[in-house]
Amino acid sequence: MTRPVLYVSGPVTGMPDDNREAFEAAADELAACGYIVRIPHWDVRPGEKWPAAMRITLMAIIAQADGLAMLDGWERSEGAQLEAHVARSLMMPVKTVSQWAARMPAKRGRKTCK
């Protein structure tokens, strides 16, 4: 079975350090569950203008992701809403980070993947 690729989506604009800590924590949690994970911070240069950043993230989602893992507060983020809309339009599952973590069986020697 191939490991699913999840793209983490959530608020970036206006957040301290572009919310990198929350994105990286989610990436670590999901990777521990066995997912392959991508976050926008790995693709978008710091200081990139919003339209260019969205083009980069949407292309990554379309080309690489099997689903979207949403951070808390994503509903208040215009970019995350757009990413979720595109993913759903392409029939990709959109779930919270905890929902994705609960779906994956625990790795050997661990009761949960969290």
Backbone as XML, in Angstrom:
<?xml version="1.0"?>
<chain id="A" units="angstrom">
  <residue number="1" name="MET">
    <atom name="N" x="0.845" y="-1.186" z="0.000"/>
    <atom name="CA" x="0.000" y="0.000" z="0.000"/>
    <atom name="C" x="0.890" y="1.249" z="0.000"/>
  </residue>
  <residue number="2" name="THR">
    <atom name="N" x="0.580" y="2.177" z="-0.871"/>
    <atom name="CA" x="1.336" y="3.438" z="-0.901"/>
    <atom name="C" x="0.859" y="4.343" z="0.223"/>
  </residue>
  <residue number="3" name="ARG">
    <atom name="N" x="1.806" y="5.049" z="0.793"/>
    <atom name="CA" x="1.452" y="5.975" z="1.871"/>
    <atom name="C" x="0.787" y="7.208" z="1.276"/>
  </residue>
  <residue number="4" name="PRO">
    <atom name="N" x="-0.349" y="7.623" z="1.836"/>
    <atom name="CA" x="-1.023" y="8.821" z="1.332"/>
    <atom name="C" x="-0.193" y="10.084" z="1.584"/>
  </residue>
  <residue number="5" name="VAL">
    <atom name="N" x="-0.299" y="11.015" z="0.649"/>
    <atom name="CA" x="0.366" y="12.318" z="0.772"/>
    <atom name="C" x="-0.678" y="13.324" z="1.243"/>
  </residue>
  <residue number="6" name="LEU">
    <atom name="N" x="-0.409" y="13.969" z="2.370"/>
    <atom name="CA" x="-1.307" y="14.991" z="2.910"/>
    <atom name="C" x="-0.640" y="16.350" z="2.836"/>
  </residue>
  <residue number="7" name="TYR">
    <atom name="N" x="-1.412" y="17.345" z="2.436"/>
    <atom name="CA" x="-0.945" y="18.727" z="2.423"/>
    <atom name="C" x="-1.616" y="19.421" z="3.595"/>
  </residue>
  <residue number="8" name="VAL">
    <atom name="N" x="-0.832" y="20.002" z="4.481"/>
    <atom name="CA" x="-1.376" y="20.690" z="5.654"/>
    <atom name="C" x="-1.786" y="22.100" z="5.242"/>
  </residue>
  <residue number="9" name="SER">
    <atom name="N" x="-3.008" y="22.467" z="5.608"/>
    <atom name="CA" x="-3.563" y="23.769" z="5.252"/>
    <atom name="C" x="-4.065" y="24.462" z="6.515"/>
  </residue>
  <residue number="10" name="GLY">
    <atom name="N" x="-3.894" y="25.775" z="6.558"/>
    <atom name="CA" x="-4.354" y="26.527" z="7.719"/>
    <atom name="C" x="-3.944" y="27.976" z="7.605"/>
  </residue>
  <residue number="11" name="PRO">
    <atom name="N" x="-4.197" y="28.746" z="8.650"/>
    <atom name="CA" x="-3.879" y="30.173" z="8.614"/>
    <atom name="C" x="-2.372" y="30.427" z="8.577"/>
  </residue>
  <residue number="12" name="VAL">
    <atom name="N" x="-1.963" y="31.324" z="7.686"/>
    <atom name="CA" x="-0.560" y="31.731" z="7.543"/>
    <atom name="C" x="-0.461" y="33.248" z="7.654"/>
  </residue>
  <residue number="13" name="THR">
    <atom name="N" x="-1.201" y="33.944" z="6.800"/>
    <atom name="CA" x="-1.132" y="35.403" z="6.725"/>
    <atom name="C" x="-1.499" y="36.044" z="8.061"/>
  </residue>
  <residue number="14" name="GLY">
    <atom name="N" x="-0.635" y="36.940" z="8.523"/>
    <atom name="CA" x="-0.892" y="37.674" z="9.758"/>
    <atom name="C" x="-0.543" y="36.908" z="11.024"/>
  </residue>
  <residue number="15" name="MET">
    <atom name="N" x="-0.049" y="35.694" z="10.884"/>
    <atom name="CA" x="0.315" y="34.888" z="12.050"/>
    <atom name="C" x="1.810" y="35.070" z="12.341"/>
  </residue>
  <residue number="16" name="PRO">
    <atom name="N" x="2.208" y="35.037" z="13.630"/>
    <atom name="CA" x="3.640" y="35.117" z="13.944"/>
    <atom name="C" x="4.408" y="33.998" z="13.239"/>
  </residue>
  <residue number="17" name="ASP">
    <atom name="N" x="5.503" y="34.363" z="12.602"/>
    <atom name="CA" x="6.350" y="33.418" z="11.860"/>
    <atom name="C" x="5.532" y="32.583" z="10.870"/>
  </residue>
  <residue number="18" name="ASP">
    <atom name="N" x="4.482" y="33.201" z="10.321"/>
    <atom name="CA" x="3.609" y="32.532" z="9.338"/>
    <atom name="C" x="3.048" y="31.207" z="9.858"/>
  </residue>
  <residue number="19" name="ASN">
    <atom name="N" x="2.897" y="31.101" z="11.184"/>
    <atom name="CA" x="2.302" y="29.917" z="11.817"/>
    <atom name="C" x="3.126" y="28.646" z="11.573"/>
  </residue>
  <residue number="20" name="ARG">
    <atom name="N" x="4.400" y="28.830" z="11.304"/>
    <atom name="CA" x="5.282" y="27.698" z="10.974"/>
    <atom name="C" x="5.265" y="26.618" z="12.063"/>
  </residue>
  <residue number="21" name="GLU">
    <atom name="N" x="5.266" y="27.037" z="13.327"/>
    <atom name="CA" x="5.314" y="26.062" z="14.425"/>
    <atom name="C" x="4.123" y="25.103" z="14.374"/>
  </residue>
  <residue number="22" name="ALA">
    <atom name="N" x="2.927" y="25.633" z="14.149"/>
    <atom name="CA" x="1.729" y="24.782" z="14.084"/>
    <atom name="C" x="1.785" y="23.849" z="12.874"/>
  </residue>
  <residue number="23" name="PHE">
    <atom name="N" x="2.251" y="24.372" z="11.740"/>
    <atom name="CA" x="2.365" y="23.541" z="10.535"/>
    <atom name="C" x="3.382" y="22.419" z="10.747"/>
  </residue>
  <residue number="24" name="GLU">
    <atom name="N" x="4.521" y="22.740" z="11.335"/>
    <atom name="CA" x="5.556" y="21.722" z="11.542"/>
    <atom name="C" x="5.125" y="20.686" z="12.580"/>
  </residue>
  <residue number="25" name="ALA">
    <atom name="N" x="4.397" y="21.123" z="13.613"/>
    <atom name="CA" x="3.889" y="20.172" z="14.613"/>
    <atom name="C" x="2.900" y="19.208" z="13.959"/>
  </residue>
  <residue number="26" name="ALA">
    <atom name="N" x="2.032" y="19.730" z="13.107"/>
    <atom name="CA" x="1.076" y="18.875" z="12.392"/>
    <atom name="C" x="1.811" y="17.916" z="11.460"/>
  </residue>
  <residue number="27" name="ALA">
    <atom name="N" x="2.824" y="18.419" z="10.768"/>
    <atom name="CA" x="3.605" y="17.567" z="9.863"/>
    <atom name="C" x="4.279" y="16.440" z="10.641"/>
  </residue>
  <residue number="28" name="ASP">
    <atom name="N" x="4.842" y="16.754" z="11.803"/>
    <atom name="CA" x="5.492" y="15.734" z="12.634"/>
    <atom name="C" x="4.483" y="14.681" z="13.096"/>
  </residue>
  <residue number="29" name="GLU">
    <atom name="N" x="3.315" y="15.150" z="13.551"/>
    <atom name="CA" x="2.280" y="14.226" z="14.036"/>
    <atom name="C" x="1.815" y="13.295" z="12.915"/>
  </residue>
  <residue number="30" name="LEU">
    <atom name="N" x="1.547" y="13.862" z="11.752"/>
    <atom name="CA" x="1.049" y="13.052" z="10.636"/>
    <atom name="C" x="2.125" y="12.117" z="10.086"/>
  </residue>
  <residue number="31" name="ALA">
    <atom name="N" x="3.362" y="12.579" z="10.058"/>
    <atom name="CA" x="4.461" y="11.713" z="9.605"/>
    <atom name="C" x="4.633" y="10.532" z="10.563"/>
  </residue>
  <residue number="32" name="ALA">
    <atom name="N" x="4.442" y="10.771" z="11.865"/>
    <atom name="CA" x="4.525" y="9.688" z="12.851"/>
    <atom name="C" x="3.421" y="8.659" z="12.636"/>
  </residue>
  <residue number="33" name="CYS">
    <atom name="N" x="2.345" y="9.082" z="11.991"/>
    <atom name="CA" x="1.241" y="8.171" z="11.670"/>
    <atom name="C" x="1.495" y="7.411" z="10.372"/>
  </residue>
  <residue number="34" name="GLY">
    <atom name="N" x="2.542" y="7.764" z="9.665"/>
    <atom name="CA" x="2.865" y="7.053" z="8.439"/>
    <atom name="C" x="2.516" y="7.779" z="7.155"/>
  </residue>
  <residue number="35" name="TYR">
    <atom name="N" x="1.987" y="8.992" z="7.266"/>
    <atom name="CA" x="1.672" y="9.771" z="6.065"/>
    <atom name="C" x="2.930" y="10.442" z="5.519"/>
  </residue>
  <residue number="36" name="ILE">
    <atom name="N" x="2.923" y="10.720" z="4.241"/>
    <atom name="CA" x="3.901" y="11.622" z="3.641"/>
    <atom name="C" x="3.254" y="12.998" z="3.731"/>
  </residue>
  <residue number="37" name="VAL">
    <atom name="N" x="3.974" y="13.979" z="4.221"/>
    <atom name="CA" x="3.368" y="15.282" z="4.521"/>
    <atom name="C" x="4.095" y="16.401" z="3.795"/>
  </residue>
  <residue number="38" name="ARG">
    <atom name="N" x="3.314" y="17.375" z="3.336"/>
    <atom name="CA" x="3.843" y="18.605" z="2.735"/>
    <atom name="C" x="3.228" y="19.780" z="3.492"/>
  </residue>
  <residue number="39" name="ILE">
    <atom name="N" x="4.009" y="20.844" z="3.675"/>
    <atom name="CA" x="3.474" y="22.087" z="4.245"/>
    <atom name="C" x="3.883" y="23.232" z="3.324"/>
  </residue>
  <residue number="40" name="PRO">
    <atom name="N" x="3.102" y="24.314" z="3.299"/>
    <atom name="CA" x="3.398" y="25.413" z="2.375"/>
    <atom name="C" x="4.755" y="26.066" z="2.620"/>
  </residue>
  <residue number="41" name="HIS">
    <atom name="N" x="5.217" y="26.044" z="3.852"/>
    <atom name="CA" x="6.490" y="26.693" z="4.191"/>
    <atom name="C" x="7.673" y="26.068" z="3.466"/>
  </residue>
  <residue number="42" name="TRP">
    <atom name="N" x="7.528" y="24.838" z="3.025"/>
    <atom name="CA" x="8.604" y="24.163" z="2.303"/>
    <atom name="C" x="8.635" y="24.565" z="0.830"/>
  </residue>
  <residue number="43" name="ASP">
    <atom name="N" x="7.554" y="25.169" z="0.348"/>
    <atom name="CA" x="7.443" y="25.522" z="-1.073"/>
    <atom name="C" x="7.468" y="27.027" z="-1.337"/>
  </residue>
  <residue number="44" name="VAL">
    <atom name="N" x="6.926" y="27.794" z="-0.411"/>
    <atom name="CA" x="6.749" y="29.236" z="-0.615"/>
    <atom name="C" x="7.870" y="29.999" z="0.089"/>
  </residue>
  <residue number="45" name="ARG">
    <atom name="N" x="8.519" y="30.883" z="-0.642"/>
    <atom name="CA" x="9.585" y="31.708" z="-0.048"/>
    <atom name="C" x="8.990" y="32.698" z="0.953"/>
  </residue>
  <residue number="46" name="PRO">
    <atom name="N" x="9.702" y="32.973" z="2.053"/>
    <atom name="CA" x="9.231" y="33.994" z="2.997"/>
    <atom name="C" x="9.045" y="35.329" z="2.277"/>
  </residue>
  <residue number="47" name="GLY">
    <atom name="N" x="7.966" y="36.016" z="2.593"/>
    <atom name="CA" x="7.700" y="37.321" z="1.999"/>
    <atom name="C" x="7.033" y="37.274" z="0.635"/>
  </residue>
  <residue number="48" name="GLU">
    <atom name="N" x="6.753" y="36.059" z="0.130"/>
    <atom name="CA" x="6.079" y="35.925" z="-1.174"/>
    <atom name="C" x="4.704" y="36.587" z="-1.093"/>
  </residue>
  <residue number="49" name="LYS">
    <atom name="N" x="4.306" y="37.278" z="-2.138"/>
    <atom name="CA" x="2.980" y="37.913" z="-2.187"/>
    <atom name="C" x="1.899" y="36.823" z="-2.179"/>
  </residue>
  <residue number="50" name="TRP">
    <atom name="N" x="0.730" y="37.161" z="-1.597"/>
    <atom name="CA" x="-0.350" y="36.188" z="-1.426"/>
    <atom name="C" x="-0.755" y="35.503" z="-2.735"/>
  </residue>
  <residue number="51" name="PRO">
    <atom name="N" x="-0.996" y="36.235" z="-3.836"/>
    <atom name="CA" x="-1.415" y="35.536" z="-5.064"/>
    <atom name="C" x="-0.379" y="34.516" z="-5.549"/>
  </residue>
  <residue number="52" name="ALA">
    <atom name="N" x="0.884" y="34.871" z="-5.491"/>
    <atom name="CA" x="1.938" y="33.942" z="-5.925"/>
    <atom name="C" x="2.019" y="32.747" z="-4.976"/>
  </residue>
  <residue number="53" name="ALA">
    <atom name="N" x="1.902" y="33.008" z="-3.681"/>
    <atom name="CA" x="1.945" y="31.923" z="-2.694"/>
    <atom name="C" x="0.791" y="30.953" z="-2.919"/>
  </residue>
  <residue number="54" name="MET">
    <atom name="N" x="-0.394" y="31.480" z="-3.213"/>
    <atom name="CA" x="-1.547" y="30.610" z="-3.448"/>
    <atom name="C" x="-1.371" y="29.783" z="-4.715"/>
  </residue>
  <residue number="55" name="ARG">
    <atom name="N" x="-0.804" y="30.368" z="-5.749"/>
    <atom name="CA" x="-0.549" y="29.585" z="-6.970"/>
    <atom name="C" x="0.398" y="28.425" z="-6.661"/>
  </residue>
  <residue number="56" name="ILE">
    <atom name="N" x="1.419" y="28.699" z="-5.867"/>
    <atom name="CA" x="2.388" y="27.655" z="-5.508"/>
    <atom name="C" x="1.713" y="26.549" z="-4.696"/>
  </residue>
  <residue number="57" name="THR">
    <atom name="N" x="0.939" y="26.940" z="-3.675"/>
    <atom name="CA" x="0.321" y="25.918" z="-2.821"/>
    <atom name="C" x="-0.741" y="25.133" z="-3.579"/>
  </residue>
  <residue number="58" name="LEU">
    <atom name="N" x="-1.528" y="25.806" z="-4.395"/>
    <atom name="CA" x="-2.567" y="25.091" z="-5.149"/>
    <atom name="C" x="-1.958" y="24.104" z="-6.140"/>
  </residue>
  <residue number="59" name="MET">
    <atom name="N" x="-0.870" y="24.498" z="-6.784"/>
    <atom name="CA" x="-0.192" y="23.578" z="-7.702"/>
    <atom name="C" x="0.343" y="22.361" z="-6.941"/>
  </residue>
  <residue number="60" name="ALA">
    <atom name="N" x="0.906" y="22.591" z="-5.763"/>
    <atom name="CA" x="1.419" y="21.475" z="-4.959"/>
    <atom name="C" x="0.283" y="20.543" z="-4.545"/>
  </residue>
  <residue number="61" name="ILE">
    <atom name="N" x="-0.842" y="21.119" z="-4.136"/>
    <atom name="CA" x="-1.993" y="20.304" z="-3.736"/>
    <atom name="C" x="-2.471" y="19.471" z="-4.924"/>
  </residue>
  <residue number="62" name="ILE">
    <atom name="N" x="-2.652" y="20.116" z="-6.064"/>
    <atom name="CA" x="-3.156" y="19.419" z="-7.249"/>
    <atom name="C" x="-2.188" y="18.332" z="-7.706"/>
  </residue>
  <residue number="63" name="ALA">
    <atom name="N" x="-0.904" y="18.646" z="-7.724"/>
    <atom name="CA" x="0.088" y="17.718" z="-8.276"/>
    <atom name="C" x="0.528" y="16.625" z="-7.307"/>
  </residue>
  <residue number="64" name="GLN">
    <atom name="N" x="0.496" y="16.890" z="-5.991"/>
    <atom name="CA" x="1.135" y="15.968" z="-5.051"/>
    <atom name="C" x="0.214" y="15.338" z="-4.017"/>
  </residue>
  <residue number="65" name="ALA">
    <atom name="N" x="-0.876" y="15.999" z="-3.657"/>
    <atom name="CA" x="-1.631" y="15.576" z="-2.472"/>
    <atom name="C" x="-2.734" y="14.567" z="-2.783"/>
  </residue>
  <residue number="66" name="ASP">
    <atom name="N" x="-2.954" y="13.696" z="-1.796"/>
    <atom name="CA" x="-4.100" y="12.788" z="-1.822"/>
    <atom name="C" x="-5.225" y="13.335" z="-0.948"/>
  </residue>
  <residue number="67" name="GLY">
    <atom name="N" x="-4.899" y="14.302" z="-0.076"/>
    <atom name="CA" x="-5.893" y="14.887" z="0.804"/>
    <atom name="C" x="-5.323" y="16.094" z="1.522"/>
  </residue>
  <residue number="68" name="LEU">
    <atom name="N" x="-6.221" y="16.856" z="2.154"/>
    <atom name="CA" x="-5.828" y="18.046" z="2.904"/>
    <atom name="C" x="-6.032" y="17.788" z="4.388"/>
  </residue>
  <residue number="69" name="ALA">
    <atom name="N" x="-5.063" y="18.193" z="5.199"/>
    <atom name="CA" x="-5.141" y="18.107" z="6.659"/>
    <atom name="C" x="-5.233" y="19.537" z="7.184"/>
  </residue>
  <residue number="70" name="MET">
    <atom name="N" x="-6.362" y="19.873" z="7.766"/>
    <atom name="CA" x="-6.647" y="21.247" z="8.147"/>
    <atom name="C" x="-6.262" y="21.529" z="9.600"/>
  </residue>
  <residue number="71" name="LEU">
    <atom name="N" x="-5.571" y="22.662" z="9.782"/>
    <atom name="CA" x="-5.208" y="23.136" z="11.120"/>
    <atom name="C" x="-6.387" y="23.865" z="11.752"/>
  </residue>
  <residue number="72" name="ASP">
    <atom name="N" x="-6.367" y="23.975" z="13.075"/>
    <atom name="CA" x="-7.368" y="24.784" z="13.774"/>
    <atom name="C" x="-7.354" y="26.196" z="13.213"/>
  </residue>
  <residue number="73" name="GLY">
    <atom name="N" x="-8.527" y="26.780" z="13.064"/>
    <atom name="CA" x="-8.643" y="28.148" z="12.582"/>
    <atom name="C" x="-8.657" y="28.280" z="11.072"/>
  </residue>
  <residue number="74" name="TRP">
    <atom name="N" x="-8.618" y="27.159" z="10.357"/>
    <atom name="CA" x="-8.563" y="27.232" z="8.895"/>
    <atom name="C" x="-9.792" y="27.927" z="8.311"/>
  </residue>
  <residue number="75" name="GLU">
    <atom name="N" x="-10.925" y="27.834" z="9.007"/>
    <atom name="CA" x="-12.165" y="28.435" z="8.490"/>
    <atom name="C" x="-12.067" y="29.955" z="8.393"/>
  </residue>
  <residue number="76" name="ARG">
    <atom name="N" x="-11.159" y="30.556" z="9.156"/>
    <atom name="CA" x="-10.997" y="32.014" z="9.137"/>
    <atom name="C" x="-9.872" y="32.450" z="8.200"/>
  </residue>
  <residue number="77" name="SER">
    <atom name="N" x="-9.336" y="31.526" z="7.434"/>
    <atom name="CA" x="-8.239" y="31.834" z="6.519"/>
    <atom name="C" x="-8.740" y="31.762" z="5.080"/>
  </residue>
  <residue number="78" name="GLU">
    <atom name="N" x="-8.640" y="32.881" z="4.378"/>
    <atom name="CA" x="-9.083" y="32.914" z="2.981"/>
    <atom name="C" x="-8.314" y="31.899" z="2.135"/>
  </residue>
  <residue number="79" name="GLY">
    <atom name="N" x="-7.010" y="31.805" z="2.357"/>
    <atom name="CA" x="-6.193" y="30.865" z="1.593"/>
    <atom name="C" x="-6.556" y="29.417" z="1.876"/>
  </residue>
  <residue number="80" name="ALA">
    <atom name="N" x="-6.737" y="29.069" z="3.142"/>
    <atom name="CA" x="-7.098" y="27.695" z="3.503"/>
    <atom name="C" x="-8.486" y="27.345" z="2.972"/>
  </residue>
  <residue number="81" name="GLN">
    <atom name="N" x="-9.407" y="28.309" z="2.997"/>
    <atom name="CA" x="-10.736" y="28.064" z="2.428"/>
    <atom name="C" x="-10.637" y="27.763" z="0.934"/>
  </residue>
  <residue number="82" name="LEU">
    <atom name="N" x="-9.800" y="28.525" z="0.236"/>
    <atom name="CA" x="-9.601" y="28.303" z="-1.197"/>
    <atom name="C" x="-8.977" y="26.921" z="-1.443"/>
  </residue>
  <residue number="83" name="GLU">
    <atom name="N" x="-7.971" y="26.568" z="-0.654"/>
    <atom name="CA" x="-7.336" y="25.254" z="-0.803"/>
    <atom name="C" x="-8.349" y="24.131" z="-0.566"/>
  </residue>
  <residue number="84" name="ALA">
    <atom name="N" x="-9.187" y="24.269" z="0.465"/>
    <atom name="CA" x="-10.202" y="23.252" z="0.759"/>
    <atom name="C" x="-11.223" y="23.166" z="-0.375"/>
  </residue>
  <residue number="85" name="HIS">
    <atom name="N" x="-11.621" y="24.307" z="-0.908"/>
    <atom name="CA" x="-12.583" y="24.324" z="-2.014"/>
    <atom name="C" x="-12.020" y="23.586" z="-3.232"/>
  </residue>
  <residue number="86" name="VAL">
    <atom name="N" x="-10.782" y="23.889" z="-3.583"/>
    <atom name="CA" x="-10.149" y="23.234" z="-4.736"/>
    <atom name="C" x="-10.031" y="21.732" z="-4.479"/>
  </residue>
  <residue number="87" name="ALA">
    <atom name="N" x="-9.562" y="21.347" z="-3.304"/>
    <atom name="CA" x="-9.407" y="19.921" z="-2.987"/>
    <atom name="C" x="-10.747" y="19.193" z="-3.074"/>
  </residue>
  <residue number="88" name="ARG">
    <atom name="N" x="-11.781" y="19.762" z="-2.474"/>
    <atom name="CA" x="-13.108" y="19.118" z="-2.519"/>
    <atom name="C" x="-13.634" y="19.043" z="-3.950"/>
  </residue>
  <residue number="89" name="SER">
    <atom name="N" x="-13.396" y="20.091" z="-4.731"/>
    <atom name="CA" x="-13.837" y="20.098" z="-6.130"/>
    <atom name="C" x="-13.170" y="18.976" z="-6.918"/>
  </residue>
  <residue number="90" name="LEU">
    <atom name="N" x="-11.970" y="18.600" z="-6.507"/>
    <atom name="CA" x="-11.225" y="17.527" z="-7.172"/>
    <atom name="C" x="-11.426" y="16.178" z="-6.471"/>
  </residue>
  <residue number="91" name="MET">
    <atom name="N" x="-12.442" y="16.126" z="-5.594"/>
    <atom name="CA" x="-12.810" y="14.896" z="-4.887"/>
    <atom name="C" x="-11.720" y="14.386" z="-3.939"/>
  </residue>
  <residue number="92" name="MET">
    <atom name="N" x="-10.902" y="15.305" z="-3.427"/>
    <atom name="CA" x="-9.898" y="14.937" z="-2.423"/>
    <atom name="C" x="-10.532" y="15.064" z="-1.043"/>
  </residue>
  <residue number="93" name="PRO">
    <atom name="N" x="-10.236" y="14.144" z="-0.133"/>
    <atom name="CA" x="-10.766" y="14.283" z="1.218"/>
    <atom name="C" x="-10.116" y="15.459" z="1.959"/>
  </residue>
  <residue number="94" name="VAL">
    <atom name="N" x="-10.939" y="16.165" z="2.710"/>
    <atom name="CA" x="-10.487" y="17.300" z="3.521"/>
    <atom name="C" x="-10.915" y="17.006" z="4.955"/>
  </residue>
  <residue number="95" name="LYS">
    <atom name="N" x="-9.942" y="16.822" z="5.846"/>
    <atom name="CA" x="-10.222" y="16.481" z="7.247"/>
    <atom name="C" x="-9.274" y="17.268" z="8.146"/>
  </residue>
  <residue number="96" name="THR">
    <atom name="N" x="-9.598" y="17.318" z="9.417"/>
    <atom name="CA" x="-8.684" y="17.956" z="10.365"/>
    <atom name="C" x="-7.467" y="17.046" z="10.575"/>
  </residue>
  <residue number="97" name="VAL">
    <atom name="N" x="-6.422" y="17.619" z="11.130"/>
    <atom name="CA" x="-5.221" y="16.839" z="11.434"/>
    <atom name="C" x="-5.589" y="15.670" z="12.342"/>
  </residue>
  <residue number="98" name="SER">
    <atom name="N" x="-6.414" y="15.911" z="13.385"/>
    <atom name="CA" x="-6.769" y="14.824" z="14.311"/>
    <atom name="C" x="-7.586" y="13.738" z="13.638"/>
  </residue>
  <residue number="99" name="GLN">
    <atom name="N" x="-8.458" y="14.124" z="12.704"/>
    <atom name="CA" x="-9.234" y="13.112" z="11.983"/>
    <atom name="C" x="-8.322" y="12.222" z="11.139"/>
  </residue>
  <residue number="100" name="TRP">
    <atom name="N" x="-7.335" y="12.826" z="10.477"/>
    <atom name="CA" x="-6.382" y="12.019" z="9.701"/>
    <atom name="C" x="-5.582" y="11.109" z="10.628"/>
  </residue>
  <residue number="101" name="ALA">
    <atom name="N" x="-5.132" y="11.644" z="11.766"/>
    <atom name="CA" x="-4.329" y="10.850" z="12.705"/>
    <atom name="C" x="-5.131" y="9.664" z="13.238"/>
  </residue>
  <residue number="102" name="ALA">
    <atom name="N" x="-6.421" y="9.863" z="13.483"/>
    <atom name="CA" x="-7.268" y="8.790" z="14.010"/>
    <atom name="C" x="-7.520" y="7.696" z="12.974"/>
  </residue>
  <residue number="103" name="ARG">
    <atom name="N" x="-7.413" y="8.014" z="11.703"/>
    <atom name="CA" x="-7.669" y="7.041" z="10.628"/>
    <atom name="C" x="-6.544" y="6.035" z="10.446"/>
  </residue>
  <residue number="104" name="MET">
    <atom name="N" x="-5.337" y="6.427" z="10.761"/>
    <atom name="CA" x="-4.179" y="5.590" z="10.453"/>
    <atom name="C" x="-3.907" y="4.640" z="11.606"/>
  </residue>
  <residue number="105" name="PRO">
    <atom name="N" x="-3.701" y="3.360" z="11.318"/>
    <atom name="CA" x="-3.394" y="2.429" z="12.408"/>
    <atom name="C" x="-2.075" y="2.796" z="13.088"/>
  </residue>
  <residue number="106" name="ALA">
    <atom name="N" x="-1.994" y="2.468" z="14.348"/>
    <atom name="CA" x="-0.772" y="2.771" z="15.106"/>
    <atom name="C" x="0.400" y="1.978" z="14.544"/>
  </residue>
  <residue number="107" name="LYS">
    <atom name="N" x="1.570" y="2.577" z="14.618"/>
    <atom name="CA" x="2.782" y="1.867" z="14.195"/>
    <atom name="C" x="3.134" y="0.817" z="15.245"/>
  </residue>
  <residue number="108" name="ARG">
    <atom name="N" x="3.910" y="-0.135" z="14.844"/>
    <atom name="CA" x="4.323" y="-1.208" z="15.740"/>
    <atom name="C" x="4.924" y="-0.638" z="17.031"/>
  </residue>
  <residue number="109" name="GLY">
    <atom name="N" x="4.464" y="-1.158" z="18.158"/>
    <atom name="CA" x="5.016" y="-0.743" z="19.442"/>
    <atom name="C" x="4.389" y="0.524" z="20.003"/>
  </residue>
  <residue number="110" name="ARG">
    <atom name="N" x="3.415" y="1.093" z="19.303"/>
    <atom name="CA" x="2.751" y="2.310" z="19.793"/>
    <atom name="C" x="1.252" y="2.074" z="19.784"/>
  </residue>
  <residue number="111" name="LYS">
    <atom name="N" x="0.571" y="2.576" z="20.809"/>
    <atom name="CA" x="-0.876" y="2.401" z="20.878"/>
    <atom name="C" x="-1.602" y="3.339" z="19.919"/>
  </residue>
  <residue number="112" name="THR">
    <atom name="N" x="-1.081" y="4.523" z="19.754"/>
    <atom name="CA" x="-1.674" y="5.479" z="18.814"/>
    <atom name="C" x="-0.557" y="6.071" z="17.989"/>
  </residue>
  <residue number="113" name="CYS">
    <atom name="N" x="-0.920" y="6.713" z="16.904"/>
    <atom name="CA" x="0.124" y="7.304" z="16.068"/>
    <atom name="C" x="0.452" y="8.717" z="16.508"/>
  </residue>
  <residue number="114" name="LYS">
    <atom name="N" x="-0.275" y="9.255" z="17.471"/>
    <atom name="CA" x="-0.003" y="10.619" z="17.929"/>
    <atom name="C" x="1.212" y="10.657" z="18.814"/>
  </residue>
</chain>
